[in-house]
């Protein structure tokens, strides 16, 4: 029961710690221009301070969920004449690019009206910004879920290790108790053995004395027997 309580405390502490981190983490989406396929695209950029592989994988999944895109250069895609309900019921040409910088991983998203280089209306541009913002929030959320999962794994390992040590301790205490009982039994056996040894020695001494007495009696009987034989020879 104490182990379960410890696990809850540790996990709760870690969740609270992560919550404080996400509150401190501000997602800023800024207007920017991206150069993709020798084309200057106006849109938005966000800076994610996360693992590169994690962001790359999340970005690839997100692009796939939006529609069919063509990779036009490294970590940059183009989707022409796409209908994206999150932006508009009209088709758009959508662009996105991942750029790794020393400080973070930058994700760019931008769009034109389909088949032109015309900018989107302000309300649709705002929807593109929200798409990028939502993507960034989801990346941070998934990263925290991963951290919590790892923390729970570590806690479980610690609990198992603690349980193992507890079981080993109980086993050792049980062995100590048995050892004490065995010691008392052996001491009692040793005492009994000493008493038996003293008795055997006393019996041995008495037996030797009795042997000498019996030998004297035998000598006396033999002497009497010899004397009788001699008297028998003298009878005429």
C-alpha positions in Angstrom: 0.0 0.0 0.0 2.9 2.4 0.8 4.5 1.6 -2.6 1.2 2.4 -4.4 1.0 5.7 -2.5 4.6 6.5 -3.4 3.9 5.8 -7.1 0.9 8.2 -7.1 3.0 10.9 -5.4 5.8 10.6 -7.9 3.6 10.6 -11.0 1.5 13.5 -9.7 4.6 15.5 -9.0 5.9 14.9 -12.5 2.5 15.8 -14.1 2.5 19.0 -12.1 6.0 19.8 -13.1 5.2 19.2 -16.8 2.1 21.4 -16.4 4.2 24.2 -15.1 6.5 23.8 -18.1 3.7 23.9 -20.7 2.3 27.1 -19.0 5.8 28.6 -19.3 6.1 27.5 -22.9 4.6 30.1 -25.2 3.8 29.2 -28.8 4.4 32.1 -31.0 3.3 32.0 -34.6 4.7 34.8 -36.7 4.2 36.0 -40.2 7.0 35.0 -42.5 7.9 34.3 -46.1 9.3 30.9 -47.1 11.3 30.1 -50.2 10.0 26.8 -51.6 10.8 25.5 -55.1 12.2 28.9 -56.0 8.9 30.4 -55.1 8.5 33.0 -52.4 5.4 32.0 -50.3 3.9 34.2 -47.7 2.6 32.5 -44.6 3.5 31.8 -41.0 6.3 30.2 -39.0 6.6 28.7 -35.6 9.7 27.7 -33.6 9.5 24.3 -31.8 12.1 23.5 -29.1 11.7 19.8 -29.5 13.5 16.7 -30.8 14.1 16.9 -34.5 13.0 13.3 -35.3 9.8 13.8 -33.3 8.9 17.0 -35.1 9.7 15.5 -38.5 7.5 12.5 -37.8 4.6 14.7 -36.5 4.9 17.1 -39.5 4.9 14.2 -42.0 1.8 12.7 -40.4 0.0 16.1 -40.3 0.8 16.8 -44.0 -0.5 13.4 -44.9 -3.7 14.0 -43.0 -4.3 17.2 -45.0 -4.1 15.7 -48.5 -1.7 14.7 -51.2 1.5 16.6 -51.2 4.6 16.4 -53.4 8.1 16.7 -51.9 9.6 19.5 -53.9 12.9 19.8 -51.9 14.3 18.4 -48.7 11.7 18.8 -45.9 9.5 20.9 -48.1 6.2 20.0 -49.7 3.7 21.4 -52.2 0.0 20.6 -52.5 -1.7 22.1 -55.5 -5.4 22.7 -56.0 -6.3 21.3 -52.6 -9.5 21.8 -50.8 -8.7 22.2 -47.1 -12.0 22.7 -45.1 -9.9 24.1 -42.2 -9.1 27.1 -44.5 -11.8 27.4 -47.2 -14.3 25.5 -49.4 -12.3 26.9 -52.3 -9.1 25.1 -53.5 -5.7 26.5 -52.5 -2.1 25.8 -53.2 -0.5 24.9 -49.9 3.2 24.9 -49.0 5.0 23.7 -45.9 8.7 23.4 -44.9 10.8 22.2 -42.0 14.0 24.1 -41.2 16.4 23.0 -38.4 18.2 25.9 -36.7 20.6 25.9 -33.7 17.8 27.1 -31.4 14.8 25.2 -32.6 12.9 23.5 -35.5 11.0 26.0 -37.6 7.8 24.9 -39.3 6.5 27.1 -42.1 3.0 27.0 -43.6 1.6 29.2 -46.4 -0.9 29.2 -49.2 -2.0 30.9 -52.4 -5.3 30.9 -54.1 -5.3 27.8 -56.3 -3.5 28.2 -59.6 -2.2 31.7 -58.9 0.2 33.7 -56.8 -2.6 35.7 -55.2 -2.7 35.9 -51.4 -5.5 34.5 -49.4 -8.1 36.8 -47.8 -7.3 37.8 -44.3 -9.8 35.5 -42.6 -8.3 32.5 -44.5 -4.8 33.6 -43.7 -5.8 33.6 -40.1 -7.0 30.0 -40.5 -3.6 29.0 -41.9 -2.0 30.6 -38.8 -4.4 28.7 -36.5 -3.6 25.4 -38.3 0.1 26.0 -37.6 -0.6 27.0 -34.0 -2.8 23.9 -33.4 0.0 21.8 -34.9 2.6 23.3 -32.6 0.4 22.8 -29.5 -0.2 19.2 -30.5 3.5 18.6 -30.8 4.2 20.0 -27.4 1.2 18.0 -26.0 2.5 14.7 -27.5 6.0 15.4 -26.2 4.6 15.9 -22.7 2.6 12.7 -23.0 5.8 10.9 -24.0 7.6 12.4 -21.0 4.9 11.3 -18.6 4.9 7.8 -20.1 8.6 7.6 -19.6 8.3 8.9 -16.0 5.7 6.3 -15.2 8.0 3.6 -16.7 10.8 4.8 -14.5 8.5 4.8 -11.5 7.3 1.3 -12.2 10.9 0.1 -12.5 11.7 1.9 -9.1 8.6 0.3 -7.5 9.7 -3.2 -8.8 13.2 -2.6 -7.5 11.8 -1.5 -4.1 9.5 -4.5 -4.0 12.4 -6.8 -4.8 14.5 -5.3 -2.1 11.5 -5.6 0.3 11.0 -9.2 -0.5 14.7 -9.9 -0.1 14.6 -8.1 3.2 11.7 -10.2 4.4 13.5 -13.4 3.2 16.7 -12.3 5.0 14.7 -11.6 8.2 13.1 -15.0 7.9 16.5 -16.7 7.5 17.9 -14.8 10.5 14.9 -16.0 12.6 15.5 -19.6 11.4 19.2 -19.2 12.1 18.5 -18.0 15.7 16.2 -21.0 16.2 18.8 -23.4 14.7 21.5 -21.8 17.0 19.4 -22.3 20.1 18.7 -25.9 19.0 22.3 -26.5 18.4 23.3 -25.0 21.7 20.7 -27.3 23.4 22.1 -30.3 21.5 25.6 -29.2 22.5 24.6 -29.0 26.1 22.8 -32.4 26.0 25.9 -33.8 24.2 28.1 -32.5 27.0 25.9 -34.0 29.7 25.9 -37.3 27.8 29.7 -37.1 27.5 30.1 -36.6 31.2 27.7 -39.4 31.9 29.5 -41.7 29.5 32.8 -40.9 31.1 31.4 -41.6 34.6 29.9 -44.9 33.3 33.2 -45.7 31.7 35.0 -45.1 35.0 32.4 -47.2 36.9 32.7 -49.9 34.3 36.5 -50.1 34.6 36.1 -50.4 38.4 33.5 -53.1 38.0 35.8 -54.9 35.6 38.6 -54.8 38.2 36.2 -56.1 40.9 35.0 -58.9 38.6 38.6 -59.8 37.8 39.4 -60.0 41.5 36.4 -62.2 42.0 37.5 -64.5 39.1 41.0 -64.7 40.6 39.5 -65.7 44.0 37.2 -68.3 42.4 40.1 -69.8 40.4 42.2 -69.9 43.5 39.5 -71.7 45.4 39.0 -74.0 42.5 42.8 -74.8 42.5 42.8 -75.4 46.2 39.8 -77.8 45.8 41.7 -79.7 43.1 44.7 -80.0 45.3 42.6 -81.4 48.1 41.0 -83.8 45.7 44.4 -85.1 44.8 45.3 -85.7 48.4 42.3 -87.8 49.1 43.4 -91.6 49.3 
